[in-house]
Amino acid sequence: MNDASPSRQSKFARYRARKRAKGLREIRLWVPDVDAPEFQERLDRAVAAINASKDGDEALRGYEAGAAEVWNDVD
């Protein structure tokens, strides 16, 4: 059974059609739950490892450049 109303369905259908017209394809991803305590623990370990690395500053610049490139492509 579909819980979405017809107007809501058409809203999303129109949205998806606009994105497809721009050459995009819909995918679904599972991402880490940033509210989970395990996520913060893993993040803390990763940050500590980068800070302990002699190349940590260079690695962070690379991550920031990659993130900036991705965000610059967002509508």
PyMOL commands that place a pseudoatom at each C-alpha (Angstrom):
pseudoatom trace, name=CA, resn=MET, resi=1, chain=A, elem=C, hetatm=0, pos=[0.000, 0.000, 0.000]
pseudoatom trace, name=CA, resn=ASN, resi=2, chain=A, elem=C, hetatm=0, pos=[1.310, 3.433, -0.881]
pseudoatom trace, name=CA, resn=ASP, resi=3, chain=A, elem=C, hetatm=0, pos=[0.876, 6.085, 1.857]
pseudoatom trace, name=CA, resn=ALA, resi=4, chain=A, elem=C, hetatm=0, pos=[1.759, 9.086, -0.321]
pseudoatom trace, name=CA, resn=SER, resi=5, chain=A, elem=C, hetatm=0, pos=[-1.054, 11.273, -1.578]
pseudoatom trace, name=CA, resn=PRO, resi=6, chain=A, elem=C, hetatm=0, pos=[-1.396, 11.752, -5.355]
pseudoatom trace, name=CA, resn=SER, resi=7, chain=A, elem=C, hetatm=0, pos=[-0.272, 15.388, -5.132]
pseudoatom trace, name=CA, resn=ARG, resi=8, chain=A, elem=C, hetatm=0, pos=[2.786, 14.369, -3.143]
pseudoatom trace, name=CA, resn=GLN, resi=9, chain=A, elem=C, hetatm=0, pos=[3.607, 11.639, -5.634]
pseudoatom trace, name=CA, resn=SER, resi=10, chain=A, elem=C, hetatm=0, pos=[3.367, 14.034, -8.533]
pseudoatom trace, name=CA, resn=LYS, resi=11, chain=A, elem=C, hetatm=0, pos=[5.558, 16.560, -6.701]
pseudoatom trace, name=CA, resn=PHE, resi=12, chain=A, elem=C, hetatm=0, pos=[8.319, 13.978, -6.342]
pseudoatom trace, name=CA, resn=ALA, resi=13, chain=A, elem=C, hetatm=0, pos=[7.775, 12.687, -9.873]
pseudoatom trace, name=CA, resn=ARG, resi=14, chain=A, elem=C, hetatm=0, pos=[8.204, 16.239, -11.207]
pseudoatom trace, name=CA, resn=TYR, resi=15, chain=A, elem=C, hetatm=0, pos=[11.316, 16.716, -9.074]
pseudoatom trace, name=CA, resn=ARG, resi=16, chain=A, elem=C, hetatm=0, pos=[12.845, 13.461, -10.350]
pseudoatom trace, name=CA, resn=ALA, resi=17, chain=A, elem=C, hetatm=0, pos=[11.972, 14.373, -13.944]
pseudoatom trace, name=CA, resn=ARG, resi=18, chain=A, elem=C, hetatm=0, pos=[13.759, 17.736, -13.580]
pseudoatom trace, name=CA, resn=LYS, resi=19, chain=A, elem=C, hetatm=0, pos=[16.844, 16.027, -12.189]
pseudoatom trace, name=CA, resn=ARG, resi=20, chain=A, elem=C, hetatm=0, pos=[16.840, 13.400, -14.967]
pseudoatom trace, name=CA, resn=ALA, resi=21, chain=A, elem=C, hetatm=0, pos=[16.530, 16.215, -17.528]
pseudoatom trace, name=CA, resn=LYS, resi=22, chain=A, elem=C, hetatm=0, pos=[19.761, 17.649, -16.068]
pseudoatom trace, name=CA, resn=GLY, resi=23, chain=A, elem=C, hetatm=0, pos=[21.477, 14.328, -16.711]
pseudoatom trace, name=CA, resn=LEU, resi=24, chain=A, elem=C, hetatm=0, pos=[21.338, 13.082, -13.128]
pseudoatom trace, name=CA, resn=ARG, resi=25, chain=A, elem=C, hetatm=0, pos=[20.347, 9.643, -11.902]
pseudoatom trace, name=CA, resn=GLU, resi=26, chain=A, elem=C, hetatm=0, pos=[18.704, 8.840, -8.571]
pseudoatom trace, name=CA, resn=ILE, resi=27, chain=A, elem=C, hetatm=0, pos=[20.532, 6.466, -6.260]
pseudoatom trace, name=CA, resn=ARG, resi=28, chain=A, elem=C, hetatm=0, pos=[19.912, 5.567, -2.639]
pseudoatom trace, name=CA, resn=LEU, resi=29, chain=A, elem=C, hetatm=0, pos=[22.731, 5.353, -0.133]
pseudoatom trace, name=CA, resn=TRP, resi=30, chain=A, elem=C, hetatm=0, pos=[23.062, 4.196, 3.417]
pseudoatom trace, name=CA, resn=VAL, resi=31, chain=A, elem=C, hetatm=0, pos=[25.244, 6.633, 5.330]
pseudoatom trace, name=CA, resn=PRO, resi=32, chain=A, elem=C, hetatm=0, pos=[26.642, 6.590, 8.855]
pseudoatom trace, name=CA, resn=ASP, resi=33, chain=A, elem=C, hetatm=0, pos=[24.293, 7.774, 11.597]
pseudoatom trace, name=CA, resn=VAL, resi=34, chain=A, elem=C, hetatm=0, pos=[26.127, 10.858, 12.827]
pseudoatom trace, name=CA, resn=ASP, resi=35, chain=A, elem=C, hetatm=0, pos=[24.063, 10.781, 16.038]
pseudoatom trace, name=CA, resn=ALA, resi=36, chain=A, elem=C, hetatm=0, pos=[25.316, 7.304, 16.967]
pseudoatom trace, name=CA, resn=PRO, resi=37, chain=A, elem=C, hetatm=0, pos=[27.998, 7.239, 19.683]
pseudoatom trace, name=CA, resn=GLU, resi=38, chain=A, elem=C, hetatm=0, pos=[30.089, 4.849, 17.555]
pseudoatom trace, name=CA, resn=PHE, resi=39, chain=A, elem=C, hetatm=0, pos=[30.271, 7.453, 14.796]
pseudoatom trace, name=CA, resn=GLN, resi=40, chain=A, elem=C, hetatm=0, pos=[31.772, 10.070, 17.115]
pseudoatom trace, name=CA, resn=GLU, resi=41, chain=A, elem=C, hetatm=0, pos=[34.263, 7.500, 18.458]
pseudoatom trace, name=CA, resn=ARG, resi=42, chain=A, elem=C, hetatm=0, pos=[35.395, 6.598, 14.928]
pseudoatom trace, name=CA, resn=LEU, resi=43, chain=A, elem=C, hetatm=0, pos=[35.606, 10.273, 14.004]
pseudoatom trace, name=CA, resn=ASP, resi=44, chain=A, elem=C, hetatm=0, pos=[37.711, 11.027, 17.082]
pseudoatom trace, name=CA, resn=ARG, resi=45, chain=A, elem=C, hetatm=0, pos=[40.099, 8.167, 16.203]
pseudoatom trace, name=CA, resn=ALA, resi=46, chain=A, elem=C, hetatm=0, pos=[40.388, 9.365, 12.594]
pseudoatom trace, name=CA, resn=VAL, resi=47, chain=A, elem=C, hetatm=0, pos=[41.090, 12.951, 13.662]
pseudoatom trace, name=CA, resn=ALA, resi=48, chain=A, elem=C, hetatm=0, pos=[43.690, 11.772, 16.178]
pseudoatom trace, name=CA, resn=ALA, resi=49, chain=A, elem=C, hetatm=0, pos=[45.387, 9.692, 13.486]
pseudoatom trace, name=CA, resn=ILE, resi=50, chain=A, elem=C, hetatm=0, pos=[45.502, 12.649, 11.092]
pseudoatom trace, name=CA, resn=ASN, resi=51, chain=A, elem=C, hetatm=0, pos=[46.824, 14.951, 13.818]
pseudoatom trace, name=CA, resn=ALA, resi=52, chain=A, elem=C, hetatm=0, pos=[49.516, 12.423, 14.737]
pseudoatom trace, name=CA, resn=SER, resi=53, chain=A, elem=C, hetatm=0, pos=[50.610, 12.064, 11.116]
pseudoatom trace, name=CA, resn=LYS, resi=54, chain=A, elem=C, hetatm=0, pos=[53.519, 14.126, 9.872]
pseudoatom trace, name=CA, resn=ASP, resi=55, chain=A, elem=C, hetatm=0, pos=[51.497, 14.658, 6.669]
pseudoatom trace, name=CA, resn=GLY, resi=56, chain=A, elem=C, hetatm=0, pos=[48.268, 15.500, 8.519]
pseudoatom trace, name=CA, resn=ASP, resi=57, chain=A, elem=C, hetatm=0, pos=[48.071, 19.085, 7.267]
pseudoatom trace, name=CA, resn=GLU, resi=58, chain=A, elem=C, hetatm=0, pos=[48.581, 17.977, 3.673]
pseudoatom trace, name=CA, resn=ALA, resi=59, chain=A, elem=C, hetatm=0, pos=[45.937, 15.255, 4.052]
pseudoatom trace, name=CA, resn=LEU, resi=60, chain=A, elem=C, hetatm=0, pos=[43.430, 17.748, 5.466]
pseudoatom trace, name=CA, resn=ARG, resi=61, chain=A, elem=C, hetatm=0, pos=[44.058, 20.139, 2.574]
pseudoatom trace, name=CA, resn=GLY, resi=62, chain=A, elem=C, hetatm=0, pos=[43.364, 17.269, 0.172]
pseudoatom trace, name=CA, resn=TYR, resi=63, chain=A, elem=C, hetatm=0, pos=[40.127, 16.338, 1.970]
pseudoatom trace, name=CA, resn=GLU, resi=64, chain=A, elem=C, hetatm=0, pos=[39.004, 19.965, 2.034]
pseudoatom trace, name=CA, resn=ALA, resi=65, chain=A, elem=C, hetatm=0, pos=[39.765, 20.418, -1.673]
pseudoatom trace, name=CA, resn=GLY, resi=66, chain=A, elem=C, hetatm=0, pos=[37.785, 17.275, -2.510]
pseudoatom trace, name=CA, resn=ALA, resi=67, chain=A, elem=C, hetatm=0, pos=[34.835, 18.337, -0.376]
pseudoatom trace, name=CA, resn=ALA, resi=68, chain=A, elem=C, hetatm=0, pos=[34.869, 21.840, -1.896]
pseudoatom trace, name=CA, resn=GLU, resi=69, chain=A, elem=C, hetatm=0, pos=[34.820, 20.337, -5.395]
pseudoatom trace, name=CA, resn=VAL, resi=70, chain=A, elem=C, hetatm=0, pos=[31.795, 18.199, -4.528]
pseudoatom trace, name=CA, resn=TRP, resi=71, chain=A, elem=C, hetatm=0, pos=[29.897, 21.060, -2.863]
pseudoatom trace, name=CA, resn=ASN, resi=72, chain=A, elem=C, hetatm=0, pos=[30.590, 23.391, -5.786]
pseudoatom trace, name=CA, resn=ASP, resi=73, chain=A, elem=C, hetatm=0, pos=[28.674, 20.956, -8.028]
pseudoatom trace, name=CA, resn=VAL, resi=74, chain=A, elem=C, hetatm=0, pos=[25.548, 21.013, -5.807]
pseudoatom trace, name=CA, resn=ASP, resi=75, chain=A, elem=C, hetatm=0, pos=[22.575, 22.997, -7.100]
for i in range(1, 75): cmd.bond("trace and resi %d" % i, "trace and resi %d" % (i + 1))
show_as sticks, trace
zoom trace
